[in-house]
Amino acid sequence: MSGTNGPVPDARQQRLNVPPPATRPKQGLPRWADLAIALGSLIVVSPVFLLAAIAIKLGSRGPVIYRQRRVGRDGVIFEMFKLRTMRQGADPVGVGTAVTAEDPRVTRVGRLLRRFSLDELPNLFNVLRGDMRIVGPRATLPAQVELYTPRQLRRLDLRPGVTGWAQIHGRAGIPWEERIELDVWYVEHRSLLLDLKILARTPGALLGGVGNVAVDQYAGSAPDSPLRKAAEREQAGDR
């Protein structure tokens, strides 16, 4: 994940060179359902959001929310919003390294937010903006997309999701290559029933906190994995 300190150009003016899909995936949750879930969730979690913002400000210097450059459907670059979980000036502690369970760059508040994915609450604003869906593949890193095989590029046939098939199967607890394959499988098998199944299993995955923080760097991805190296470069600016 790469954070940005300054303004990012309008996402709708940026697009990676990704070939259009041969066929569009089947329909999942309708747009109106995304909007209803996002708005309802923001209302319900607003007290948590406020408490998290206060805790972040009291715990360390820096903004409450930071932006990340991610790749959405058809290679369009957008800004993904998250709650800040890392200290400012974290680079000297570990430039280009993965976020592990005891990473010293992560604040005490940030560690709690990451465990239960509360740092991703601002993703709901991306859903309202139309950058993301409630269910979909995980928003991917630009440097990784450049290394994708034609099959892996299918991950970009849909807008990324706040939750998804890969998220409920381990997230950061499994190698990059496996996460991408799970997302591709979702694209190929998407349906309303599958989306509802993912939504039903998401609370259990969040409450369990399993896989939200890697036990080791990149959770078993080989040290010479091109996708791992690309992610390391992108994560050098993570906050």
C-alpha atoms as one frame of an Amber mdcrd trajectory, in Angstrom:
protein
   0.000   0.000   0.000   1.423   3.343  -0.857   0.354   6.430   0.987   0.436
   9.940  -0.429   1.398  13.083   1.417   0.350  15.593  -1.238  -2.627  15.916
  -3.579  -3.187  13.095  -6.007  -4.338  14.025  -9.531  -7.991  13.403 -10.253
  -8.329   9.628 -10.363 -10.671   9.838 -13.327  -7.806  11.311 -15.376  -5.522
   8.355 -14.670  -5.772   4.893 -16.157  -3.354   2.022 -16.605  -3.108   0.337
 -19.971  -5.400  -2.598 -19.237  -7.177  -4.407 -22.109 -10.979  -4.452 -21.917
 -12.508  -7.741 -20.725 -13.763 -10.156 -23.350 -16.999 -10.569 -21.410 -18.354
  -8.715 -18.414 -18.888 -10.718 -15.207 -22.388 -11.550 -14.025 -24.302  -9.123
 -11.821 -23.936  -9.148  -8.055 -25.374  -6.710  -5.541 -27.156  -3.842  -7.340
 -25.871  -0.288  -6.998 -28.806   0.772  -4.844 -27.889  -1.965  -2.351 -24.289
  -0.702  -2.238 -25.517   2.809  -1.470 -27.979   1.622   1.174 -25.372  -0.556
   2.919 -22.706   2.155   2.773 -24.989   4.893   4.108 -26.489   2.660   6.774
 -23.070   1.442   7.871 -21.696   4.979   8.117 -24.610   5.991  10.334 -24.199
   2.951  12.585 -20.419   3.219  12.919 -20.241   7.024  13.165 -19.592   6.874
  16.960 -16.765   4.371  16.363 -15.436   6.559  13.564 -15.406   9.602  15.877
 -13.701   7.734  18.727 -11.108   6.310  16.335 -10.368   9.767  14.935  -9.886
  11.196  18.428  -7.652   8.273  19.449  -5.518   8.658  16.316  -4.985  12.380
  16.936  -4.185  11.867  20.608  -1.885   8.937  19.952   0.397  10.422  17.295
   0.932  13.448  15.101  -0.477  13.476  11.604  -3.770  13.375   9.716  -6.626
  11.065  10.678  -7.226   9.896   7.115  -4.682   9.232   4.414  -5.082   8.372
   0.765  -3.661   5.515  -1.236  -3.309   5.132  -4.995  -5.101   1.950  -5.997
  -6.226   0.422  -9.294  -9.930  -0.053  -9.897 -12.034  -1.492 -12.692 -10.468
  -1.397 -16.150  -7.221  -0.004 -14.753  -8.628   3.316 -13.500  -6.540   4.820
 -10.690  -8.438   6.156  -7.688  -7.746   7.391  -4.168  -8.701   4.870  -1.506
  -9.368   6.369   1.927  -8.239   4.718   5.166  -7.689   5.688   8.787  -4.024
   6.333   9.499  -2.474   3.515  11.539   1.247   4.274  11.225   3.481   6.929
  12.722   4.680   9.895  10.705   8.304   9.523   9.715   7.995   5.732   9.786
  10.360   5.258   6.820  13.579   4.983   8.895  11.984   2.167  10.894  11.339
  -0.016   7.913  11.215   1.318   4.372   9.599  -1.131   1.981   8.786  -3.776
   4.557   5.487  -5.515   5.134   3.232  -4.677   8.066   3.727  -7.522  10.530
   2.065  -8.342  13.825   4.617  -6.417  15.933   5.617  -3.770  13.386   7.080
  -0.779  15.294   5.776   1.620  12.654   2.174   0.855  13.649   0.771   2.946
  16.493  -0.922   1.353  19.483  -4.280   2.619  18.228  -3.396   1.569  14.702
  -2.720  -2.000  15.810  -6.238  -2.265  17.211  -7.770  -0.655  14.121  -5.935
  -3.047  11.811  -6.857  -6.139  13.810 -10.564  -5.558  13.234 -10.224  -3.744
   9.877 -11.615  -0.539  11.399  -8.949   1.369   9.483 -10.929   0.554   6.338
 -14.149   2.269   7.453 -13.439   5.247   5.145 -13.690   2.796   2.223 -17.437
   3.343   2.568 -16.956   6.864   1.206 -15.291   5.299  -1.842 -18.450   3.222
  -2.312 -20.586   6.376  -2.246 -18.247   8.000  -4.775 -18.569   5.000  -7.085
 -14.887   3.989  -6.905 -15.651   0.772  -5.026 -18.420  -1.721  -4.346 -19.404
  -3.316  -1.068 -18.339  -6.734  -2.438 -15.577  -7.189  -4.970 -11.891  -7.960
  -5.512  -9.433  -6.182  -3.258  -8.199  -2.841  -4.628  -4.806  -3.629  -6.078
  -1.440  -1.847  -6.257  -0.325  -0.114  -9.489   3.157  -1.661  -9.411   1.643
  -5.153  -9.179  -0.726  -4.639 -12.090   2.256  -4.094 -14.362   3.317  -7.667
 -13.529  -0.069  -9.355 -13.856  -0.581 -12.239 -16.239  -3.582 -12.054 -18.591
  -5.521 -14.236 -16.144  -4.612 -12.061 -13.154  -5.790  -8.976 -15.056  -9.312
 -10.370 -14.764  -9.169  -9.047 -11.209  -9.726  -5.618 -12.776 -12.937  -6.581
 -14.580 -14.916  -5.367 -11.549 -14.774  -2.430  -9.190 -12.854  -3.351  -6.031
 -14.815  -4.160  -2.881 -14.760  -3.261   0.783 -15.082  -6.977   1.436 -14.691
  -9.927  -0.859 -13.915 -13.602  -1.417 -10.209 -13.174  -0.647 -10.912 -11.089
   2.469 -13.015 -13.789   4.100 -10.399 -16.436   3.260  -7.447 -14.956   5.102
  -6.514 -11.627   3.512  -2.954 -10.770   4.621  -2.617 -14.245   6.102  -2.126
 -15.816   2.659   0.403 -15.127  -0.145  -0.229 -12.405  -2.715  -0.535 -14.927
  -5.522  -3.247 -16.854  -3.700  -5.175 -13.689  -2.826  -5.160 -12.666  -6.481
  -6.318 -16.129  -7.562  -9.202 -15.967  -5.059 -10.228 -12.604  -6.495 -10.095
 -13.974 -10.046 -12.240 -16.911  -8.965 -14.774 -14.434  -7.576 -14.857 -12.497
 -10.855 -15.524 -15.728 -12.746 -18.269 -16.916 -10.370 -19.872 -13.654  -9.279
 -23.573 -13.775  -8.492 -26.056 -12.156  -6.143 -26.094 -15.315  -4.028 -22.285
 -15.333  -3.754 -22.259 -11.651  -2.744 -24.812 -12.351  -0.020 -22.718 -15.299
   1.185 -19.635 -13.075   1.422 -21.582 -10.420   3.332 -22.857 -13.042   5.770
 -19.328 -14.307   6.460 -17.653 -10.896   6.719 -18.609 -10.093  10.364 -17.121
 -13.381  11.553 -13.890 -12.720   9.640 -13.641  -9.219  11.116 -14.429 -10.224
  14.696 -11.986 -13.080  14.508  -9.268 -10.740  13.301  -7.679 -13.629  11.419
  -5.268 -12.679   8.651  -5.596  -8.927   9.131  -1.912  -8.644  10.005   0.672
 -10.927   8.450   2.564 -13.214  10.804   5.639 -12.973   8.612   6.476 -10.582
   5.796   4.046 -11.157   2.943   2.664 -14.260   4.625   4.744 -16.857   2.844
   5.174 -15.193  -0.565   8.576 -16.232  -1.884  11.334 -13.630  -1.336  11.962
 -13.492  -5.088   8.272 -13.196  -5.972   7.862 -10.283  -8.436   4.477  -9.439
  -6.908   6.024  -9.312  -3.453   8.861  -7.054  -4.633   6.362  -4.739  -6.343
   4.291  -4.542  -3.152   7.414  -3.789  -1.103   8.216  -0.833  -3.349   4.656
   0.459  -3.107   4.504   0.029   0.669   7.589   2.128   1.305   5.301   5.135
   1.756   2.582   3.339   3.758   1.150   5.294   6.706
